[in-house]
């Protein structure tokens, strides 16, 4: 299984600013994923990040708002730009395992004031 | 489109009670099925999985059997503990893609 860490674990940001979340995997993986989990809700996929190519965004999510980097096979960042209170959520990264499963990081809890 | 439906929560049980959390799915392909658990303030942990019909996934006393005829993957545990209190997510992944589809989650509270 993959061990995934995220930084920061939580942050409080002001409206209009941006937050960059880092995700580190302890082994090389082809695909990494970014999810949003709004309070009391299930997970919604934001985008899929492959190393060496542009991220693939799901419907309702755009690159200008959620730019993603994937510089190598163990690391990715998600930036949430121009923050508004509606962006207050938990943001989770995950990586694909060998047996179809995904492994998740502990999440980043974002509060926008 | 692909979707996962779970029983409504919250579910409240006494310690040592029997647990069932229902999960049904619709998928255009042949999915792999998963249960994830999220403890308070934490990320998701893979609890168990099954990749083909009639497979039984099991871990930590939890079990779920992939039933293709009823498109179901119900989670069961014979005797729950207070430490099992968490949110449980059923999920699927279809063969042709990497994307997961998650159910809405079921919150379980186990009382001593």
Contacts between the chains, C-beta under 8 A, distances in Angstrom:
chain1	res1	chain2	res2	distance
A	1	B	46	7.5
A	4	B	43	7.9
A	6	B	43	7.9
A	31	B	98	5.4
A	33	B	98	7.6
A	33	B	99	8.0
A	33	B	100	7.9
A	41	B	104	7.5
A	41	B	105	7.8
A	42	B	89	6.6
A	42	B	102	4.8
A	42	B	103	6.5
A	42	B	104	4.8
A	42	B	105	5.2
A	43	B	44	7.6
A	43	B	89	7.3
A	43	B	100	7.9
A	43	B	102	4.7
A	45	B	99	6.1
A	45	B	100	7.3
A	48	B	98	6.6
A	48	B	99	7.2
A	92	B	43	5.7
A	92	B	44	7.0
A	94	B	44	7.8
A	96	B	98	5.8
A	99	B	49	7.2
A	99	B	51	7.3
A	100	B	32	4.5
A	100	B	49	7.3
A	100	B	51	6.3
A	100	B	93	5.6
A	101	B	32	8.0
A	101	B	34	6.3
A	101	B	46	5.3
A	101	B	49	5.7
A	102	B	46	7.7
A	102	B	93	7.9
A	102	B	100	5.9
A	103	B	46	6.7
A	104	B	36	7.6
A	104	B	43	4.3
A	104	B	44	4.2
A	104	B	45	7.3
A	105	B	43	5.4
A	106	B	42	5.8
A	106	B	43	4.2
A	107	B	42	7.3
A	107	B	43	4.6
